[in-house]
Amino acid sequence: MREDVRSVFERDPAATSTFGVLVCYPGLHALWFHRLNHWLWRHGRRLLARWLSQVARFFTGIEIHPGATLGRRVFIDHGMGVVIGETAIVGNDVTLYQGVTLGGTGKEKGKRHPTLQNGVFVGNNANILGNICIGENSRVGAGSVVLQDVPPNSTVVGVPAHIIYRDGKRVLITDPHDVKDPLSDVIIALAKEVAELKARVEGMDRAAAAREPAAVRSLTEEDAEREHFREELSRVIYKNAGGGI
């Protein structure tokens, strides 16, 4: 419990006194409720554990299934709307903000909720869904929807989430397949069509360049023929005029 209080002071600059933390932080109360509920769940008192988790949700606005496994020094800031599923595993020194969901994606049995390794930070209203793993010291941006494993020391954002930083270095996306957005197929089709049109235009330019000398030669020949015709015509007209005189 001392570690929990200390972690609040370390991660929340708004914390001003121990008494204030003890009475005004629902994330702290939810954690302490969960430790009791998890012990009951593991010792076969599952109905009582579930009922007490609902009591904790009523008072704190945070729903943690008693079957979930939470590590030490977990910090739930503000906390309203946080949902942690039954088979979720949360490591040490993890920070969760309001509205975070560690949920499943269907009705499958067994491990169906995410695993957050040590030092993970999850922004408000982020959804981490399915039996996936968020690597150590990774960060999930606010409002993101994470559907795939995230490697350690990474930052992910977006719907669905994609990596923008890894090991402190910016990750640039050059292939639309890497985004895996619902509209990525449209983007890929447009990019393919643009590439085809560009190739056609370049082909037309090359063909026009190849025809240009021949076109110049044909115009020169036509000019020469016209000049020759004018000369012939002038001679014919001169002779006719002389004969008449």
MARKEMI-240508 format. One record per residue: x, y, z of N, C-alpha, C in turn; residue number from 1; residue in one letter; chain. Coordinates in steps of 0.2 Angstrom, whole numbers, plus 5000, padded with zeros to 4 digits. Layout:
<rs>
((X,Y,Z),(X,Y,Z),(X,Y,Z),NUM,'A','A')
...
</rs>
This chain:
<rs>
((5004,4994,5000),(5000,5000,5000),(5004,5006,5000),1,'M','A')
((5010,5006,5004),(5015,5012,5003),(5017,5013,4996),2,'R','A')
((5019,5007,4993),(5021,5008,4986),(5016,5011,4982),3,'E','A')
((5010,5009,4983),(5004,5012,4978),(5004,5020,4980),4,'D','A')
((5004,5022,4986),(5004,5029,4987),(5010,5032,4984),5,'V','A')
((5016,5029,4985),(5022,5033,4983),(5021,5033,4975),6,'R','A')
((5019,5028,4972),(5018,5029,4964),(5014,5034,4962),7,'S','A')
((5008,5036,4966),(5004,5041,4964),(5008,5048,4964),8,'V','A')
((5012,5049,4970),(5016,5055,4970),(5021,5055,4964),9,'F','A')
((5024,5050,4962),(5029,5050,4957),(5026,5051,4950),10,'E','A')
((5020,5050,4949),(5017,5050,4942),(5011,5055,4942),11,'R','A')
((5009,5058,4947),(5004,5063,4947),(5006,5070,4950),12,'D','A')
((5008,5075,4947),(5010,5081,4950),(5004,5085,4954),13,'P','A')
((4998,5082,4953),(4992,5085,4957),(4992,5083,4964),14,'A','A')
((4995,5077,4965),(4995,5074,4972),(4999,5079,4977),15,'A','A')
((4996,5081,4982),(4999,5086,4987),(5000,5083,4994),16,'T','A')
((4996,5078,4996),(4997,5076,5003),(4995,5069,5003),17,'S','A')
((4998,5065,5007),(4996,5058,5008),(4989,5057,5010),18,'T','A')
((4986,5061,5014),(4979,5060,5016),(4974,5062,5010),19,'F','A')
((4976,5067,5006),(4972,5068,5000),(4973,5062,4995),20,'G','A')
((4978,5059,4994),(4979,5053,4990),(4974,5047,4993),21,'V','A')
((4975,5046,4999),(4971,5041,5002),(4963,5042,5001),22,'L','A')
((4961,5048,5001),(4954,5049,5001),(4951,5051,4994),23,'V','A')
((4955,5053,4990),(4953,5056,4984),(4955,5053,4977),24,'C','A')
((4958,5047,4978),(4960,5044,4972),(4957,5037,4971),25,'Y','A')
((4951,5037,4966),(4948,5031,4966),(4952,5025,4962),26,'P','A')
((4957,5027,4959),(4961,5022,4956),(4964,5018,4961),27,'G','A')
((4966,5021,4966),(4970,5018,4972),(4965,5013,4976),28,'L','A')
((4959,5016,4977),(4954,5012,4980),(4952,5005,4976),29,'H','A')
((4951,5006,4969),(4950,5001,4965),(4955,4995,4965),30,'A','A')
((4961,4997,4966),(4967,4992,4966),(4966,4988,4973),31,'L','A')
((4965,4992,4978),(4965,4988,4985),(4959,4984,4985),32,'W','A')
((4953,4986,4982),(4947,4982,4981),(4949,4975,4977),33,'F','A')
((4953,4976,4972),(4954,4971,4967),(4959,4966,4971),34,'H','A')
((4963,4968,4975),(4968,4963,4978),(4964,4958,4983),35,'R','A')
((4959,4961,4986),(4955,4957,4990),(4950,4952,4986),36,'L','A')
((4947,4955,4980),(4943,4951,4976),(4947,4946,4972),37,'N','A')
((4953,4947,4970),(4957,4942,4967),(4959,4936,4971),38,'H','A')
((4960,4938,4978),(4962,4933,4983),(4956,4928,4983),39,'W','A')
((4950,4931,4984),(4944,4927,4984),(4943,4923,4978),40,'L','A')
((4944,4926,4972),(4943,4922,4966),(4948,4916,4966),41,'W','A')
((4954,4917,4967),(4959,4911,4967),(4957,4906,4972),42,'R','A')
((4953,4908,4978),(4952,4903,4983),(4945,4900,4982),43,'H','A')
((4942,4901,4976),(4935,4898,4975),(4929,4902,4977),44,'G','A')
((4930,4908,4980),(4924,4912,4982),(4922,4917,4976),45,'R','A')
((4921,4914,4971),(4920,4918,4964),(4914,4922,4964),46,'R','A')
((4908,4920,4967),(4902,4924,4967),(4903,4930,4971),47,'L','A')
((4906,4929,4977),(4908,4934,4982),(4913,4939,4979),48,'L','A')
((4918,4937,4975),(4923,4941,4972),(4919,4945,4967),49,'A','A')
((4915,4942,4963),(4912,4946,4957),(4907,4951,4960),50,'R','A')
((4904,4950,4966),(4899,4955,4969),(4903,4960,4972),51,'W','A')
((4908,4959,4975),(4913,4964,4978),(4916,4969,4972),52,'L','A')
((4917,4966,4966),(4920,4970,4961),(4915,4974,4958),53,'S','A')
((4908,4972,4958),(4903,4977,4956),(4902,4983,4961),54,'Q','A')
((4903,4981,4968),(4903,4986,4973),(4908,4991,4972),55,'V','A')
((4914,4989,4970),(4920,4993,4969),(4919,4997,4963),56,'A','A')
((4915,4994,4958),(4914,4998,4952),(4909,5004,4953),57,'R','A')
((4904,5002,4958),(4899,5007,4960),(4902,5014,4963),58,'F','A')
((4907,5012,4967),(4910,5018,4971),(4916,5021,4967),59,'F','A')
((4919,5018,4963),(4925,5021,4959),(4924,5022,4952),60,'T','A')
((4919,5019,4949),(4919,5020,4942),(4924,5015,4938),61,'G','A')
((4927,5011,4941),(4932,5007,4938),(4930,4999,4939),62,'I','A')
((4930,4996,4933),(4928,4989,4933),(4934,4984,4932),63,'E','A')
((4936,4981,4937),(4942,4976,4936),(4939,4969,4938),64,'I','A')
((4939,4965,4933),(4937,4958,4935),(4942,4955,4940),65,'H','A')
((4939,4951,4945),(4943,4948,4950),(4948,4943,4947),66,'P','A')
((4947,4941,4941),(4951,4936,4938),(4958,4939,4935),67,'G','A')
((4957,4945,4934),(4963,4949,4931),(4969,4949,4936),68,'A','A')
((4975,4949,4933),(4981,4949,4937),(4985,4956,4936),69,'T','A')
((4985,4959,4942),(4989,4966,4942),(4995,4966,4946),70,'L','A')
((5000,4969,4943),(5007,4969,4946),(5007,4974,4951),71,'G','A')
((5013,4976,4953),(5014,4981,4959),(5015,4988,4956),72,'R','A')
((5013,4993,4960),(5013,5000,4958),(5010,5002,4952),73,'R','A')
((5004,4999,4950),(5000,5001,4945),(4996,5007,4947),74,'V','A')
((4996,5012,4942),(4993,5018,4943),(4987,5019,4939),75,'F','A')
((4981,5020,4941),(4975,5022,4937),(4973,5029,4939),76,'I','A')
((4975,5033,4934),(4974,5040,4935),(4967,5042,4933),77,'D','A')
((4963,5046,4937),(4956,5048,4936),(4952,5041,4936),78,'H','A')
((4953,5037,4931),(4950,5030,4932),(4943,5029,4929),79,'G','A')
((4939,5034,4929),(4932,5033,4927),(4932,5030,4920),80,'M','A')
((4928,5024,4920),(4927,5021,4914),(4932,5015,4912),81,'G','A')
((4937,5014,4916),(4942,5009,4915),(4939,5002,4916),82,'V','A')
((4940,4998,4911),(4938,4991,4911),(4944,4986,4910),83,'V','A')
((4945,4982,4915),(4950,4977,4914),(4947,4970,4914),84,'I','A')
((4948,4966,4909),(4945,4959,4908),(4948,4954,4912),85,'G','A')
((4944,4948,4912),(4946,4943,4917),(4953,4940,4916),86,'E','A')
((4955,4939,4910),(4961,4936,4908),(4967,4941,4907),87,'T','A')
((4966,4947,4908),(4971,4952,4907),(4976,4952,4912),88,'A','A')
((4982,4953,4910),(4988,4953,4914),(4992,4960,4914),89,'I','A')
((4992,4963,4919),(4995,4970,4920),(5002,4969,4924),90,'V','A')
((5007,4972,4921),(5014,4971,4924),(5015,4977,4930),91,'G','A')
((5021,4977,4932),(5023,4982,4937),(5024,4989,4933),92,'N','A')
((5022,4994,4937),(5024,5001,4935),(5020,5003,4929),93,'D','A')
((5014,5000,4928),(5010,5002,4922),(5005,5008,4924),94,'V','A')
((5004,5012,4919),(5000,5018,4920),(4994,5018,4916),95,'T','A')
((4988,5018,4918),(4982,5018,4914),(4978,5025,4916),96,'L','A')
((4975,5028,4910),(4971,5034,4911),(4964,5032,4910),97,'Y','A')
((4959,5037,4911),(4952,5036,4911),(4950,5033,4904),98,'Q','A')
((4945,5029,4905),(4942,5026,4899),(4946,5020,4895),99,'G','A')
((4951,5018,4898),(4955,5013,4895),(4951,5006,4896),100,'V','A')
((4951,5002,4890),(4948,4996,4890),(4953,4990,4888),101,'T','A')
((4954,4986,4893),(4958,4980,4891),(4953,4974,4890),102,'L','A')
((4951,4973,4884),(4945,4969,4883),(4947,4963,4878),103,'G','A')
((4942,4959,4877),(4942,4954,4872),(4939,4956,4865),104,'G','A')
((4939,4951,4860),(4937,4952,4854),(4931,4947,4852),105,'T','A')
((4929,4943,4856),(4924,4938,4854),(4922,4934,4860),106,'G','A')
((4920,4928,4859),(4917,4923,4864),(4922,4917,4865),107,'K','A')
((4928,4918,4863),(4933,4912,4864),(4934,4911,4871),108,'E','A')
((4936,4905,4873),(4938,4903,4879),(4946,4904,4880),109,'K','A')
((4948,4903,4887),(4955,4904,4888),(4957,4911,4888),110,'G','A')
((4964,4912,4887),(4967,4919,4887),(4964,4923,4881),111,'K','A')
((4960,4928,4883),(4957,4932,4878),(4958,4939,4879),112,'R','A')
((4962,4941,4884),(4963,4948,4885),(4970,4950,4885),113,'H','A')
((4972,4956,4884),(4979,4958,4883),(4983,4957,4889),114,'P','A')
((4990,4957,4888),(4995,4957,4893),(4999,4964,4892),115,'T','A')
((5000,4967,4897),(5004,4973,4897),(5010,4972,4902),116,'L','A')
((5016,4972,4898),(5022,4971,4902),(5024,4977,4906),117,'Q','A')
((5029,4977,4910),(5031,4982,4915),(5032,4989,4911),118,'N','A')
((5030,4994,4915),(5032,5001,4912),(5027,5003,4907),119,'G','A')
((5022,5000,4905),(5018,5002,4899),(5014,5008,4901),120,'V','A')
((5013,5013,4897),(5008,5019,4898),(5003,5018,4893),121,'F','A')
((4997,5019,4895),(4991,5019,4891),(4987,5025,4891),122,'V','A')
((4986,5029,4886),(4982,5035,4886),(4975,5035,4887),123,'G','A')
((4971,5040,4888),(4964,5040,4890),(4960,5037,4883),124,'N','A')
((4955,5033,4885),(4950,5031,4880),(4954,5026,4875),125,'N','A')
((4959,5023,4876),(4962,5019,4872),(4959,5012,4873),126,'A','A')
((4959,5008,4868),(4956,5001,4868),(4961,4996,4866),127,'N','A')
((4963,4991,4870),(4968,4986,4869),(4964,4980,4869),128,'I','A')
((4963,4976,4863),(4958,4971,4863),(4962,4964,4860),129,'L','A')
((4960,4959,4864),(4962,4952,4862),(4968,4950,4865),130,'G','A')
((4970,4944,4864),(4976,4941,4867),(4982,4943,4864),131,'N','A')
((4984,4949,4865),(4990,4952,4862),(4994,4955,4868),132,'I','A')
((5000,4957,4866),(5005,4959,4871),(5008,4966,4870),133,'C','A')
((5008,4970,4875),(5011,4977,4874),(5018,4976,4877),134,'I','A')
((5023,4977,4874),(5030,4976,4876),(5032,4981,4882),135,'G','A')
((5037,4980,4885),(5040,4984,4891),(5041,4991,4888),136,'E','A')
((5039,4996,4893),(5040,5003,4892),(5037,5006,4885),137,'N','A')
((5032,5003,4883),(5029,5005,4877),(5023,5010,4879),138,'S','A')
((5021,5014,4874),(5016,5019,4875),(5010,5019,4870),139,'R','A')
((5004,5019,4873),(4998,5019,4868),(4995,5025,4868),140,'V','A')
((4994,5029,4863),(4992,5035,4862),(4984,5035,4864),141,'G','A')
((4982,5041,4866),(4975,5042,4868),(4970,5040,4862),142,'A','A')
((4965,5037,4863),(4960,5035,4858),(4962,5030,4853),143,'G','A')
((4968,5027,4854),(4970,5022,4850),(4966,5015,4851),144,'S','A')
((4966,5011,4845),(4963,5004,4846),(4969,4999,4844),145,'V','A')
((4971,4996,4849),(4977,4991,4847),(4974,4984,4846),146,'V','A')
((4976,4981,4841),(4973,4974,4839),(4979,4969,4838),147,'L','A')
((4985,4972,4838),(4991,4967,4837),(4996,4969,4842),148,'Q','A')
((5001,4964,4843),(5007,4965,4848),(5011,4971,4846),149,'D','A')
((5013,4974,4852),(5017,4980,4851),(5024,4978,4854),150,'V','A')
((5029,4979,4850),(5036,4977,4853),(5038,4982,4858),151,'P','A')
((5043,4980,4862),(5045,4985,4868),(5048,4991,4865),152,'P','A')
((5047,4996,4870),(5050,5003,4869),(5047,5006,4862),153,'N','A')
((5041,5005,4861),(5037,5008,4855),(5032,5013,4857),154,'S','A')
((5030,5017,4853),(5024,5021,4854),(5019,5020,4848),155,'T','A')
((5013,5019,4850),(5008,5017,4844),(5002,5022,4845),156,'V','A')
((4999,5024,4839),(4994,5028,4839),(4989,5026,4833),157,'V','A')
((4983,5028,4833),(4978,5027,4828),(4973,5022,4829),158,'G','A')
((4969,5021,4824),(4963,5017,4823),(4963,5013,4817),159,'V','A')
((4966,5007,4816),(4969,5003,4821),(4976,5006,4823),160,'P','A')
((4979,5005,4828),(4986,5008,4830),(4991,5005,4826),161,'A','A')
((4996,5010,4825),(5002,5008,4821),(5008,5011,4825),162,'H','A')
((5014,5009,4824),(5020,5011,4827),(5022,5018,4824),163,'I','A')
((5023,5023,4828),(5026,5029,4825),(5033,5030,4828),164,'I','A')
((5035,5027,4834),(5042,5028,4837),(5044,5021,4839),165,'Y','A')
((5050,5019,4839),(5053,5013,4841),(5060,5014,4843),166,'R','A')
((5061,5013,4850),(5068,5014,4852),(5070,5021,4852),167,'D','A')
((5065,5025,4852),(5067,5033,4852),(5068,5035,4845),168,'G','A')
((5067,5031,4840),(5068,5034,4833),(5061,5034,4829),169,'K','A')
((5060,5039,4825),(5054,5040,4821),(5053,5034,4816),170,'R','A')
((5047,5031,4816),(5046,5026,4811),(5041,5029,4805),171,'V','A')
((5044,5029,4799),(5040,5032,4794),(5037,5026,4790),172,'L','A')
((5031,5027,4788),(5027,5022,4785),(5027,5024,4777),173,'I','A')
((5030,5020,4773),(5031,5021,4766),(5026,5016,4762),174,'T','A')
((5024,5011,4765),(5019,5006,4762),(5013,5006,4765),175,'D','A')
((5007,5007,4761),(5000,5008,4764),(4998,5001,4768),176,'P','A')
((5001,4996,4766),(5000,4989,4769),(5001,4990,4777),177,'H','A')
((5006,4994,4779),(5008,4994,4786),(5003,4998,4790),178,'D','A')
((4999,5002,4787),(4994,5005,4791),(4988,5001,4793),179,'V','A')
((4986,4996,4789),(4981,4992,4790),(4974,4995,4793),180,'K','A')
((4973,5001,4790),(4967,5005,4791),(4962,5002,4786),181,'D','A')
((4955,5003,4788),(4950,5000,4784),(4950,5003,4777),182,'P','A')
((4953,5009,4776),(4953,5013,4770),(4960,5011,4766),183,'L','A')
((4964,5007,4769),(4971,5006,4766),(4970,5003,4760),184,'S','A')
((4965,4998,4759),(4964,4995,4752),(4963,5000,4747),185,'D','A')
((4959,5005,4749),(4957,5010,4744),(4963,5014,4742),186,'V','A')
((4967,5016,4747),(4973,5020,4746),(4978,5016,4741),187,'I','A')
((4979,5009,4743),(4983,5005,4739),(4981,5005,4732),188,'I','A')
((4974,5004,4730),(4971,5004,4724),(4973,5010,4720),189,'A','A')
((4972,5016,4724),(4973,5023,4720),(4980,5023,4719),190,'L','A')
((4985,5021,4723),(4992,5022,4722),(4994,5017,4716),191,'A','A')
((4991,5011,4715),(4992,5007,4709),(4990,5010,4703),192,'K','A')
((4984,5013,4703),(4981,5016,4697),(4985,5022,4695),193,'E','A')
((4988,5026,4700),(4992,5032,4698),(4998,5030,4695),194,'V','A')
((5001,5024,4698),(5007,5022,4695),(5006,5019,4688),195,'A','A')
((5001,5016,4686),(4999,5014,4680),(4998,5020,4675),196,'E','A')
((4995,5025,4677),(4994,5031,4673),(5000,5034,4672),197,'L','A')
((5005,5035,4677),(5011,5038,4676),(5015,5034,4671),198,'K','A')
((5015,5027,4671),(5019,5023,4666),(5016,5024,4659),199,'A','A')
((5010,5025,4658),(5007,5026,4652),(5009,5033,4649),200,'R','A')
((5009,5038,4653),(5011,5045,4651),(5018,5045,4649),201,'V','A')
((5022,5041,4653),(5029,5041,4651),(5030,5037,4645),202,'E','A')
((5026,5032,4643),(5027,5028,4637),(5025,5033,4631),203,'G','A')
((5020,5037,4632),(5017,5041,4627),(5023,5047,4625),204,'M','A')
((5026,5049,4631),(5031,5054,4630),(5037,5051,4626),205,'D','A')
((5039,5045,4627),(5044,5042,4624),(5043,5041,4616),206,'R','A')
((5036,5039,4615),(5034,5038,4608),(5034,5044,4604),207,'A','A')
((5032,5049,4607),(5032,5056,4604),(5039,5058,4602),208,'A','A')
((5043,5057,4607),(5050,5059,4606),(5053,5055,4600),209,'A','A')
((5051,5049,4600),(5054,5045,4594),(5051,5047,4588),210,'A','A')
((5045,5049,4587),(5042,5051,4581),(5044,5059,4579),211,'R','A')
((5047,5063,4583),(5048,5070,4582),(5053,5071,4576),212,'E','A')
((5059,5068,4576),(5063,5069,4570),(5060,5067,4563),213,'P','A')
((5056,5062,4563),(5053,5060,4557),(5048,5065,4555),214,'A','A')
((5044,5068,4560),(5040,5073,4558),(5043,5079,4556),215,'A','A')
((5049,5081,4559),(5053,5087,4556),(5055,5086,4549),216,'V','A')
((5057,5080,4547),(5059,5078,4541),(5054,5079,4536),217,'R','A')
((5048,5076,4538),(5042,5076,4533),(5040,5083,4532),218,'S','A')
((5040,5088,4536),(5038,5095,4535),(5043,5098,4531),219,'L','A')
((5050,5097,4532),(5055,5099,4527),(5054,5097,4520),220,'T','A')
((5052,5091,4519),(5051,5088,4512),(5045,5092,4509),221,'E','A')
((5040,5093,4513),(5034,5096,4511),(5036,5103,4509),222,'E','A')
((5040,5107,4513),(5042,5114,4511),(5046,5114,4504),223,'D','A')
((5050,5109,4504),(5054,5109,4497),(5050,5107,4491),224,'A','A')
((5045,5103,4492),(5040,5101,4487),(5036,5107,4485),225,'E','A')
((5034,5111,4490),(5030,5117,4488),(5034,5122,4485),226,'R','A')
((5040,5123,4487),(5044,5128,4483),(5046,5126,4476),227,'E','A')
((5047,5119,4475),(5048,5117,4468),(5042,5118,4464),228,'H','A')
((5036,5117,4467),(5030,5118,4463),(5029,5125,4461),229,'F','A')
((5031,5130,4466),(5030,5137,4464),(5034,5139,4458),230,'R','A')
((5041,5136,4459),(5045,5138,4453),(5042,5135,4447),231,'E','A')
((5040,5129,4446),(5037,5126,4440),(5031,5130,4438),232,'E','A')
((5027,5132,4443),(5021,5136,4441),(5023,5142,4438),233,'L','A')
((5028,5146,4441),(5030,5152,4438),(5033,5152,4431),234,'S','A')
((5036,5146,4430),(5039,5146,4423),(5034,5144,4418),235,'R','A')
((5029,5140,4420),(5023,5139,4415),(5019,5145,4414),236,'V','A')
((5018,5149,4419),(5014,5155,4418),(5018,5160,4414),237,'I','A')
((5025,5161,4414),(5029,5165,4410),(5029,5163,4403),238,'Y','A')
((5030,5157,4402),(5030,5154,4395),(5023,5156,4391),239,'K','A')
((5018,5154,4395),(5011,5155,4392),(5010,5163,4390),240,'N','A')
((5012,5167,4395),(5012,5174,4394),(5016,5176,4388),241,'A','A')
((5022,5174,4387),(5026,5176,4381),(5023,5173,4374),242,'G','A')
((5020,5167,4374),(5018,5165,4368),(5012,5169,4366),243,'G','A')
((5008,5171,4370),(5002,5175,4369),(5004,5182,4366),244,'G','A')
((5010,5185,4368),(5012,5191,4365),(5015,5190,4358),245,'I','A')
</rs>
